[in-house]
């Protein structure tokens, strides 16, 4: 059985395996190629880390064209669904009132940290649109 540890340092992905340091150079080069390809189409991709791009590449078996198409669809969905980059508490008052999740500040990259208690979800309270916003 082989275990691996994934680390990110200054936006560079390295993978250390139990049987020595083995960096997956093919994956890293594909991440760089996909980033360059997608940045030509949408300059806002510079804000996305390599781990996110790698996630889309792996989902499409390292096919850069398929992964970049999927990634661009994701970015356009995100812009339409969350236009301000975040969801304001005033948009989901019923969800907050049920104490099903709590905002816990931000991580090192200033992304919001949320703790969710799934058992507290009551589908009959609130609207479906509000639930989707959460």
N, C-alpha and C positions, 0 to 999 in steps of 0.2 A: 504494500500500500504506500502511496506517495502523497505526502502532505506538502502544501505550498503556502507561502506567506506573501501576500500582495502588499506592496508599499508604494506610496506616492511621495516623491520628493521634488519640490519645485516644478510640479506639473509633469514629471517624467515617471513613467510606470516601470517598476522593476519587479521581477518575480524571483524569489529565492526558493529553491527546492531543497528537500532534506538531503539529497545526495550531492550537494555542492551548489555553488552559485551558478544558476543557469538563467540567463536573461532571454526572454522570448523576443528576439530581435525582429522576427517576421511580424509579430503582432504590433510591436512598437512602430515599425516602418509603415504598416497599414494604417495605424492611428494617425501618424503624421500626414500620410497621403490623403486620408479621408478629411482630416482637419483642413488641409489646404484646398481640397475640392469643395468642401461645404462653405468655407470662408469666402470663396469667390462669389458664391450665390448669396450668402447672408453674413455680413461682417459681425453681427452680434454673437456669432459662435465663439468668438475669442473668450467670452465669459464662461464657457462650458469647459469642464476639466476633462482630462484624458480618460478617466474612468468611465464617464458617461458615454463618450464616443466608443470606447472599447466595448461597452455593454451592447450597443447597437451593432457593432461589427460581429460580435460573437453570436448575436441573435440571427444574423444572416450568414453564418459560416464564413466570416472574413471576406465576404464579397462587398467591395467598396461601393459599387454602384447601388446595389440593393440596400445596403446599410445607410448610405447617404440619403437615398429617397425616403426611407423610413424615418430617418432623423429629421429631415426637413419637414415632413408631415407632422412629426411630434412638435417641432418648434412652432409651426403655424397654429396647431391646436392649442398649445400653451399660451401663445399671444392672444388668441381669441377667447379662451376660457378664463385666463387670468391676465387681463390687460394691464393692470398696474404692477404686475410682478408679485403680488400678494393678495390675499383675501382679507378684507377688513372685518373686524368683529361685528360691525353693524350689519353685515350681509348674512350672518348666520347666528342670530340671537337665540333661536330655539335649541340649536345644537350646543351652544355654550351653557344655556340654562340647565341642561340635563347633566352637566359635569361629565360628559363622556370623553372630553379631551382637554388638555391644558397646554398652554404655550409656555415653554421653558427657556426662553431666551434664544440665543443664536450660537452656532458652532464657530470654529476657527475661520471659516470662509464666509461668515455672516449669513448663513442660511438658517431659517427658523427651525427650532427643535420643538417637536410636538409629542406629547405622551397621550396615547389613545387607549381607552378602556372600552373594548368592543362589547362587553356584556351589558354596558349601560345604554346601548342603542335601542331606542324604542321606535320602530318604524311607523307607528300610528301617530306619533307626535311630529309636527313640522311638515313641511312640504318636500316633495322629491327634489325640486330644484335647489332648495337650501341644502339638502343632504349631498347633492352632487357638488356643490360649491366647496364643501368641507373637504 
